[in-house]
Amino acid sequence: MGKPGKYILTPESGAEAGARASGTGTVQPVQPAATRAERWSVQRLLDVIGQPSVTLVLWDGSEFPPQRATSVADIIIRDRRALRRLLVNPEYEFGEMYSSGRIEVVGGLSDCLEAIYRALRTDKNKGRLRERLAKRLAKRPRNSAARAQENIHHHYDIGNDFYRLWLDEQMVYTCAYFATPDASLEQAQTAKLDYVCRKLQLKPGERVVEAGCGWGALALYMARHYGVSVKAYNISKEQVAFARERAKREGLDDRVEFIQDDWRNIEGVFDVFASVGMLEHVGEAYYGALGSRMDQVLSTAGRGLIHTIGRDSPGPLNAWIERRIFPGACPPSLSELLPMLEQNGFSVLDIENLRLHYAKTLEHWSQRYEAHVTQIEELFDETFVRVWRLYLAGSLAAFTSGTLQLFQVLFSRSGNNDVQWTRDYLYQESN
């Protein structure tokens, strides 16, 4: 059972969230001590999630330290209702209660979440249950053309000024490639762009189609440094406007066309297909359609690369992340991804996992985010700041713990013999 410890919550600290929620601006009376049933429920919750190396603290100061390890952080539950919500649906309500300030984390937020993720991953039965749930959820048509537009708008059209505060100078919002651990974010993102181009063996004059182009950095890099022409599709209004303006400013608008449209409407014949950071938003129910579209638009010697967040085995995206950050998203396992290539006559040439590179990328993003919290709160509000802080910290923890992976899958038409004999070309100096 929990016992009083170092946290003695004052009436102000224990009730300030309730005062904010009620709009009264006044401090509520101090809450009664946790009941025996509540303390038992907390202990049971910790057992269910694998006894992570964190300490859970209730509003009355009762502490529940880890049983088998040193605590890396303290999770403070500020009020009784927050506890009850957490007990009913911990995966979702932790995010809700943290965002509203009714749960606090003392210590590293990412370290806290990593400890929880690692504890959860030790239970294979839970893993199989999540796999079955993922298969059911994946079949839901949550990313139709209309729904995909809404989903992308929710995340990517909240303002370029916001993203400019914490992304690199080219606004690359995908995993960077750190040739050395001490590389800057700008160096690592440029290295990633070139790494993708080298994997694709781009040649001057080739036609490239990019599905989901973000703010346009890869398409522009391909055209400038490898002499190709690019058609880049994206359904984010703000990203496309930004990319078009940049292409015109840099004199590349004659070689790069940014098209505000869905991947389902890609038309033409291309030598190369590239998708960096889009497959997560497609959904397994539509992988077959995407594979067919690639088959329709790639030339007889066509090749391509898919860069995507993924999983070791099928599983649903965290419920809170799916609701608040990435509606409709679901990172695939390789067993979910590969059939769309196999069923359309493509051969897989190379698969690389850059998981730790994404963890390093998220370290940089989180540091830059925290450095601009005041400006972000002025753009939005305190709740928004906490939502995105949790998202970035949770993502870092997911990649560090192995809950998420980052796959780059290189493929070509079956029987294409114009391929490299070795991997040496990947590690040579860029153009």
Legacy VTK file of the C-alpha trace (Angstrom):
# vtk DataFile Version 3.0
C-alpha trace
ASCII
DATASET POLYDATA
POINTS 431 float
0.000 0.000 0.000
1.089 3.534 -0.619
2.316 5.682 2.200
2.874 9.421 2.691
6.201 10.531 1.271
8.061 13.636 0.221
5.104 15.264 -1.584
2.774 17.201 0.658
0.276 18.795 -1.721
-1.073 22.118 -0.503
-4.684 23.143 -1.107
-3.428 25.334 -3.925
-1.415 22.657 -5.699
-4.012 19.976 -5.165
-6.993 21.931 -6.427
-5.671 24.489 -8.865
-6.573 22.318 -11.878
-10.152 22.057 -10.658
-10.306 25.792 -10.135
-9.108 26.402 -13.671
-11.601 23.892 -15.055
-14.494 25.474 -13.167
-13.516 28.946 -14.260
-13.913 30.307 -10.737
-10.275 31.122 -10.216
-10.685 30.143 -6.580
-9.027 27.375 -4.630
-11.187 24.401 -3.764
-11.067 22.759 -0.320
-8.330 20.200 0.200
-9.459 16.718 -0.847
-9.948 13.817 1.542
-7.163 11.271 1.766
-7.148 8.421 -0.714
-9.297 5.501 0.379
-8.011 1.997 0.858
-9.829 0.925 -2.310
-8.170 3.716 -4.296
-4.731 2.762 -3.023
-5.415 -0.884 -3.908
-6.511 0.180 -7.399
-3.304 2.136 -7.918
-1.225 -0.867 -6.950
-3.258 -3.043 -9.288
-2.750 -0.551 -12.136
1.012 -0.657 -11.618
0.903 -4.453 -11.700
-1.107 -4.444 -14.934
1.364 -2.158 -16.711
4.333 -4.240 -15.597
5.632 -2.332 -12.560
7.557 0.362 -14.464
10.452 2.130 -12.765
8.394 5.190 -11.823
6.815 6.375 -8.591
3.109 7.164 -8.589
2.028 9.852 -6.119
-1.559 10.685 -5.102
-3.022 14.045 -4.131
-2.660 13.257 -0.423
1.061 12.540 -0.729
0.745 8.734 -0.804
3.593 7.246 -2.815
3.830 3.990 -4.752
7.489 3.410 -5.668
8.609 0.717 -8.133
9.088 -2.728 -6.671
12.104 -3.912 -8.626
14.068 -0.856 -9.797
15.131 2.695 -8.997
12.513 5.269 -9.902
13.359 7.502 -12.871
10.447 9.934 -12.383
7.414 10.697 -10.234
3.880 10.807 -11.667
1.686 13.034 -9.501
-2.091 12.590 -9.724
-3.602 15.867 -8.576
-7.186 14.861 -7.800
-9.520 11.914 -7.229
-11.424 12.246 -10.512
-8.167 12.192 -12.467
-7.280 8.902 -10.782
-10.647 7.384 -11.578
-10.370 8.339 -15.232
-6.843 6.959 -15.375
-7.955 3.645 -13.910
-10.714 3.249 -16.510
-8.548 3.972 -19.572
-4.883 4.568 -18.685
-3.509 4.724 -22.226
-5.869 7.511 -23.290
-6.530 9.330 -20.032
-2.884 9.777 -19.099
-2.584 12.108 -22.072
-5.823 13.900 -21.278
-4.985 14.410 -17.614
-1.404 15.500 -18.341
-2.592 17.986 -20.955
-5.000 19.597 -18.498
-2.430 19.742 -15.687
-4.226 17.198 -13.505
-1.257 14.859 -13.821
2.296 16.168 -13.447
5.598 14.430 -14.057
8.585 15.310 -11.910
11.745 14.157 -13.628
12.321 13.579 -17.313
9.003 13.187 -19.109
10.549 11.089 -21.875
12.425 8.945 -19.321
9.140 8.376 -17.474
7.319 7.279 -20.616
10.195 5.091 -21.770
10.092 3.237 -18.442
6.372 2.597 -18.945
6.801 1.472 -22.554
9.592 -0.919 -21.635
7.487 -2.423 -18.849
4.538 -2.883 -21.196
6.679 -4.568 -23.848
7.672 -7.346 -21.447
4.131 -8.772 -21.462
3.787 -10.937 -24.586
0.115 -11.633 -23.931
-0.636 -7.915 -24.105
1.381 -7.791 -27.313
-0.765 -10.480 -28.922
-3.921 -8.724 -27.765
-2.728 -5.449 -29.320
-1.914 -7.300 -32.544
-5.452 -8.675 -32.810
-6.890 -5.244 -32.032
-4.648 -3.652 -34.659
-5.878 -6.025 -37.346
-9.485 -5.103 -36.589
-8.772 -1.373 -36.517
-6.674 -1.456 -39.690
-9.646 -2.650 -41.721
-11.701 0.394 -40.800
-11.862 2.885 -43.706
-10.566 5.794 -41.618
-8.520 7.305 -44.441
-10.870 7.698 -47.365
-10.040 10.660 -49.591
-12.417 12.885 -47.631
-11.311 11.685 -44.198
-7.631 11.879 -45.156
-8.092 15.556 -45.995
-9.568 16.209 -42.550
-6.887 14.160 -40.807
-3.996 15.927 -42.518
-5.562 19.350 -41.948
-5.799 18.579 -38.218
-2.038 18.118 -37.875
-0.235 19.884 -40.711
-2.343 22.992 -41.294
-2.071 24.497 -37.814
0.405 27.119 -38.994
3.823 27.168 -40.622
4.968 29.707 -38.018
4.576 27.034 -35.344
6.633 24.402 -37.131
9.272 26.940 -38.112
10.082 27.446 -34.422
11.439 23.951 -33.844
12.127 22.201 -37.158
15.350 22.697 -39.126
15.730 25.569 -41.563
14.364 23.463 -44.470
11.266 22.419 -42.481
11.913 18.671 -42.768
9.422 16.880 -40.523
10.726 13.311 -40.818
13.595 11.274 -39.371
17.032 12.777 -39.979
20.187 10.778 -40.769
23.058 11.340 -38.341
26.273 10.255 -40.041
27.904 11.207 -36.735
26.040 11.562 -33.413
27.266 15.140 -32.947
25.919 16.405 -36.286
23.555 19.366 -36.106
19.898 18.900 -37.000
20.426 20.913 -40.190
23.370 18.714 -41.200
21.472 15.522 -40.393
18.359 16.497 -42.335
20.412 17.425 -45.393
22.258 14.118 -45.016
18.897 12.300 -44.959
17.766 13.992 -48.177
20.978 12.950 -49.906
20.841 9.466 -48.417
17.397 8.938 -49.969
18.636 10.218 -53.325
21.652 7.881 -53.263
19.479 4.907 -52.387
17.263 5.718 -55.368
20.326 6.149 -57.671
18.816 9.246 -59.226
20.115 10.220 -62.659
19.773 13.561 -64.500
16.637 13.764 -66.600
14.671 11.138 -64.703
11.037 11.687 -63.712
10.221 11.366 -60.013
6.869 11.329 -58.268
6.736 12.011 -54.534
3.665 11.059 -52.513
3.315 13.252 -49.442
6.014 15.904 -49.825
5.768 17.925 -46.606
7.157 21.421 -47.075
8.966 20.348 -50.229
12.571 19.890 -49.091
13.184 16.481 -50.688
11.629 17.346 -54.057
13.677 20.539 -54.291
16.854 18.757 -53.210
16.355 16.074 -55.851
15.917 18.651 -58.601
18.789 20.899 -57.514
21.438 18.275 -56.788
20.449 15.342 -59.030
18.944 17.045 -62.087
15.593 15.250 -62.040
12.088 16.588 -62.564
9.615 16.024 -59.744
5.866 15.980 -59.314
5.080 16.140 -55.606
1.604 15.411 -54.236
0.326 16.656 -50.881
-3.126 17.430 -49.471
-1.917 19.960 -46.890
-2.835 23.431 -48.119
-0.263 25.266 -46.023
2.593 22.921 -46.865
1.930 23.105 -50.603
1.731 26.917 -50.522
5.041 27.057 -48.653
6.714 24.609 -51.060
5.503 26.439 -54.160
6.760 29.764 -52.863
10.149 28.260 -52.040
10.438 26.598 -55.462
9.727 29.915 -57.180
12.144 31.807 -54.930
14.934 29.308 -55.643
14.284 29.110 -59.392
13.217 25.474 -59.346
9.537 25.815 -60.230
10.258 24.713 -63.814
11.541 21.350 -62.537
9.383 20.756 -59.466
5.589 20.848 -59.538
3.768 20.780 -56.205
0.260 19.418 -56.608
-2.369 19.796 -53.876
-4.051 16.440 -54.311
-4.339 12.952 -52.875
-1.975 10.090 -53.742
-4.967 8.274 -55.228
-4.960 10.803 -58.072
-1.307 10.526 -59.111
-1.114 10.452 -62.904
1.685 10.056 -65.442
4.639 7.741 -65.982
7.689 8.011 -63.726
11.065 6.390 -63.280
11.059 6.771 -59.501
8.477 6.733 -56.711
9.353 8.277 -53.326
7.285 8.425 -50.168
8.880 9.805 -47.003
6.641 9.994 -43.963
3.288 9.390 -45.668
2.543 5.672 -45.323
1.756 6.136 -41.619
-1.302 8.128 -42.710
-2.543 5.732 -45.392
-3.900 2.861 -43.266
-3.604 -0.838 -44.083
-7.067 -0.889 -45.632
-5.636 1.246 -48.470
-2.198 -0.337 -48.912
-3.466 -2.430 -51.810
-4.730 0.687 -53.578
-1.410 2.458 -53.030
0.508 -0.538 -54.390
-1.728 -0.596 -57.467
-1.205 3.125 -58.001
2.585 2.671 -57.845
2.294 -0.172 -60.358
0.259 2.031 -62.707
2.613 5.028 -62.713
6.094 3.442 -62.573
7.927 2.684 -65.808
9.000 -0.828 -66.774
12.349 -0.260 -65.027
10.852 1.795 -62.215
12.062 1.800 -58.639
11.048 3.433 -55.396
11.590 4.046 -51.706
9.162 4.083 -48.800
10.299 5.743 -45.569
7.862 5.179 -42.724
7.469 4.929 -38.987
6.681 1.301 -38.215
6.435 -1.476 -35.646
8.043 -4.838 -35.044
4.575 -6.414 -35.187
1.085 -5.088 -35.927
-0.366 -2.830 -33.256
-2.625 0.202 -33.006
-1.263 3.695 -32.547
-1.490 5.028 -28.999
-5.143 6.019 -28.546
-4.370 9.507 -27.259
-1.885 10.242 -30.068
-4.414 9.031 -32.640
-7.123 11.278 -31.190
-5.201 14.443 -30.394
-2.226 14.443 -32.780
-2.510 12.067 -35.764
-6.116 11.075 -36.472
-6.324 8.070 -38.767
-2.623 7.216 -38.454
-1.250 3.711 -37.883
2.451 2.835 -38.302
2.760 -0.497 -40.142
4.807 -3.565 -39.404
6.841 -5.019 -42.258
4.340 -7.879 -42.486
1.662 -5.275 -43.256
3.789 -3.152 -45.583
5.468 -5.737 -47.814
2.368 -7.396 -49.357
1.534 -4.225 -51.315
4.917 -4.592 -53.043
4.772 -8.362 -53.450
1.289 -8.270 -54.959
2.254 -5.709 -57.602
5.378 -7.269 -59.074
7.999 -5.366 -57.104
11.203 -6.778 -55.635
12.493 -5.558 -52.286
16.138 -4.527 -52.665
16.957 -3.231 -49.218
15.361 -2.663 -45.815
17.042 -0.452 -43.229
15.892 0.457 -39.729
16.879 3.976 -38.595
15.118 3.823 -35.224
17.885 5.448 -33.191
18.261 8.180 -35.800
14.645 9.131 -35.165
15.264 9.155 -31.419
18.148 11.579 -31.993
15.957 13.683 -34.296
13.306 13.913 -31.594
15.898 14.979 -29.039
16.691 17.964 -31.252
13.027 18.770 -31.894
12.169 18.579 -28.193
15.051 20.858 -27.212
14.051 23.444 -29.813
10.414 23.149 -28.816
11.198 23.849 -25.160
13.364 26.799 -26.162
10.303 28.407 -27.812
7.563 27.492 -25.340
6.713 31.146 -24.599
6.160 31.894 -28.293
4.174 28.691 -28.782
1.892 29.534 -25.860
1.310 32.979 -27.393
0.314 31.319 -30.678
-2.007 28.814 -28.956
-2.407 28.255 -25.200
-0.978 26.367 -22.218
-2.931 23.192 -22.971
-1.565 23.099 -26.523
1.967 23.449 -25.158
1.457 20.460 -22.871
-0.211 18.358 -25.598
2.703 18.779 -27.983
5.300 18.415 -25.242
3.780 15.049 -24.378
3.602 14.029 -28.036
7.285 14.802 -28.655
8.424 13.204 -25.391
6.259 10.145 -25.988
7.596 9.751 -29.512
11.171 9.972 -28.269
10.404 7.353 -25.635
8.739 5.092 -28.210
11.785 5.074 -30.485
14.257 4.750 -27.618
12.357 1.807 -26.132
11.789 0.061 -29.476
8.023 0.505 -29.384
8.351 2.250 -32.759
10.770 1.671 -35.633
11.761 3.684 -38.701
11.885 1.662 -41.914
13.344 2.599 -45.275
12.288 0.063 -47.897
13.931 0.225 -51.322
12.244 -1.635 -54.190
12.185 -1.950 -57.971
10.408 -3.759 -60.755
11.103 -7.472 -60.580
13.992 -8.466 -62.850
15.575 -5.003 -62.929
19.331 -5.680 -63.121
20.422 -2.052 -62.974
21.168 -2.252 -59.270
24.290 -1.743 -57.162
26.507 -4.743 -56.376
27.420 -3.508 -52.899
26.317 -0.903 -50.369
29.457 1.198 -50.874
27.516 3.827 -52.810
25.487 4.666 -49.693
28.519 5.823 -47.769
30.411 7.782 -50.424
30.576 11.559 -50.443
27.439 13.168 -51.848
27.339 15.283 -54.980
LINES 1 432
431 0 1 2 3 4 5 6 7 8 9 10 11 12 13 14 15 16 17 18 19 20 21 22 23 24 25 26 27 28 29 30 31 32 33 34 35 36 37 38 39 40 41 42 43 44 45 46 47 48 49 50 51 52 53 54 55 56 57 58 59 60 61 62 63 64 65 66 67 68 69 70 71 72 73 74 75 76 77 78 79 80 81 82 83 84 85 86 87 88 89 90 91 92 93 94 95 96 97 98 99 100 101 102 103 104 105 106 107 108 109 110 111 112 113 114 115 116 117 118 119 120 121 122 123 124 125 126 127 128 129 130 131 132 133 134 135 136 137 138 139 140 141 142 143 144 145 146 147 148 149 150 151 152 153 154 155 156 157 158 159 160 161 162 163 164 165 166 167 168 169 170 171 172 173 174 175 176 177 178 179 180 181 182 183 184 185 186 187 188 189 190 191 192 193 194 195 196 197 198 199 200 201 202 203 204 205 206 207 208 209 210 211 212 213 214 215 216 217 218 219 220 221 222 223 224 225 226 227 228 229 230 231 232 233 234 235 236 237 238 239 240 241 242 243 244 245 246 247 248 249 250 251 252 253 254 255 256 257 258 259 260 261 262 263 264 265 266 267 268 269 270 271 272 273 274 275 276 277 278 279 280 281 282 283 284 285 286 287 288 289 290 291 292 293 294 295 296 297 298 299 300 301 302 303 304 305 306 307 308 309 310 311 312 313 314 315 316 317 318 319 320 321 322 323 324 325 326 327 328 329 330 331 332 333 334 335 336 337 338 339 340 341 342 343 344 345 346 347 348 349 350 351 352 353 354 355 356 357 358 359 360 361 362 363 364 365 366 367 368 369 370 371 372 373 374 375 376 377 378 379 380 381 382 383 384 385 386 387 388 389 390 391 392 393 394 395 396 397 398 399 400 401 402 403 404 405 406 407 408 409 410 411 412 413 414 415 416 417 418 419 420 421 422 423 424 425 426 427 428 429 430
